[in-house]
């Protein structure tokens, strides 16, 4: 090889980064759906009643708030400790 194995094509790296972000987003949506479904859905039916709908909205909002808090805390920790590998965030 010519020594460029460590530095891959920037377009390929960008594509891989975008696909990884998509995968993380899909995992987050799946996890959020699972948590909120178990918490809010007590009886399946053709329509959501208002109580169930409000429960879903609140659950999703709390899930997003918690995820954002954790992400911010990890970023603060990373900055204060001089950084750690990207794999620890995944």
N, C-alpha and C positions, 0 to 999 in steps of 0.2 A: 504494500500500500504506500501511498505518498504522504502519510502522516496526517491526513485530514479526517481520519475516522472519528476523532473527538469532536470535531466541529462539522456537524451535518449541514445539509442544505438549509438555509434560513426559511425558505418556503415550506419545506417539509416540517421543520421544527414548529413553525407557526400553525400549520395544519394539525399537527399532533396536539399542540396546546389547545386549540379550539375544540378538537374532538374530546379531549380530556375534560374540558370545562362543560361540554354538553353532557358527558357521562356523569359528572358530579352533580349537575343540575337535575338530571333524570333520577339519580339516586336520592337526592334530596326530596324531590316531588313524591317519589314512591314512599319514602320513609314518612313524610308528612301525611300522605293519604292514609297510610296504615295506622298511624297514631290517632289521627282525627276520626277515622272511621270507627275504630274500637271505642273511642271515648264518646262519640256523639250518636252513633247509629244503634238504636235499641230495637227497632222493628222496621224491616224493609217494607217499602210500599211504592206505589206508582208516583207519589209526590212527597217532597220533604215538607213537614209541617214547619211552622215559623220557629219553634223552639229548636228543632234540629238544625235548621239553616243558621240561626244565630250561633249555635254551638260550633258549627263548622267554621264560620267566619272568625269567631273568637279563637278557636284552636289554631287555625292557619296563621292568624296575626301573631299569636304568642309564639308559635313555632318559628316564624320569620324573625321576630324580635330576639328570641333566644339564639338562633343561628347567627344573627348579626352581632350580638354581644360576644359570643364565643370567638368569632372571626376577629373582631376588634381586639379582644384580649390577647389572642395569639399574635396579632401584629404588634401590639405593645410589647409583649414578651420578647418577640424577635428583635425589635429595635433596641430594647434595654439590654439584651444579652449579646448584642453584636451579630445576631442572626444565627439561624440554624437551618438545616437542609429543608428544602421544599417538600421532601417526602414526609416529614413530620406533620405537615399540615393536612395531608391527604388521609 
